[in-house]
Amino acid sequence: MGNNYDIILIGLVAVFLILRLRSVLGKRTGNERPPARDPFTPPAPPTATPRVGDTPANQGNDNVVPLPTANAPAPRPSLATSGPGGIRATVMPTAATGVAAIRAADPSFEPIGFTGGARAAFTAIVEAFAKGDTATLRPLLDGPTFASFEAAIRGRIERKEKAETTLIGFEASDIAAAELQGTNASVTVRFVSEQINVLRNADSQIVDGNPNEVQKVIDLWTFRRDTKSSDPNWLLIKTESEG
């Protein structure tokens, strides 16, 4: 009998301990906090926050914008600034009001872009005049200006003279004046260029200029266009030298 009482006593003690532990630890309800991290397990690396300029791990991430790298080509210099290899092209204060009036009448007029076209026209006209190429000159000049150029070419031919012009390059092509009269816009460009000019006689002897001398030449050329015309071309209507 003594052994039976001992077994019953041990069983009662075990039940008491189980009930005590349940009261202290409680039941798992699913809302318990997760167990503490094992101190020997290294922490997971932090999640990187995407930044502008980072290389995307997923090429489909459109929120990552790559910044230019050291190997990216440098931006081309603007023609509206001065610098090595650049050509100054500005709207001088004397032309600001006129340019604004022309832009109001023709929103497509862009001053700095215009100076680029004016330089191309200057080059074509100077070279054609030296060669006596009236066919090239005719569509670039208005009637009176073409007549003056044609007369000068005819005079050279009669004197059996030959003109040689080498346009080295431009230093500047600034808009010096601009005006709108009715629908007619006129723009004067101040060209600063480097040229070599030589005039030879019938015996190929030099009568003017020096083939070994580069001269800085400043010209004021005025171009005109009807802002209501469907023809986008500007015609040269006046030329003069400065100084």
Buried (B, 14 or more C-beta within 10 A) or exposed (E): EEEEEEEEEEEEEEEEEEEEEEEEEEEEEEEEEEEEEEEEEEEEEEEEEEEEEBEEEEEEEEEBEEEEEEEEEEEEEEBBEBEEEBBBBBBBEBBEEBBEBBBEBBEEBEBBEBBBBBBEBBBBBBBBBBBBBBEBBEEBBEEEBBEEBBEEBEEBEEEEBBBBBBBEEBBBBBBBBBBBEEEBBBBBBBBBBBBBBBBBEEEEEEEEBEEEEEEEBBBBBBBBBBBEEEEEEBBBBBBEEEE
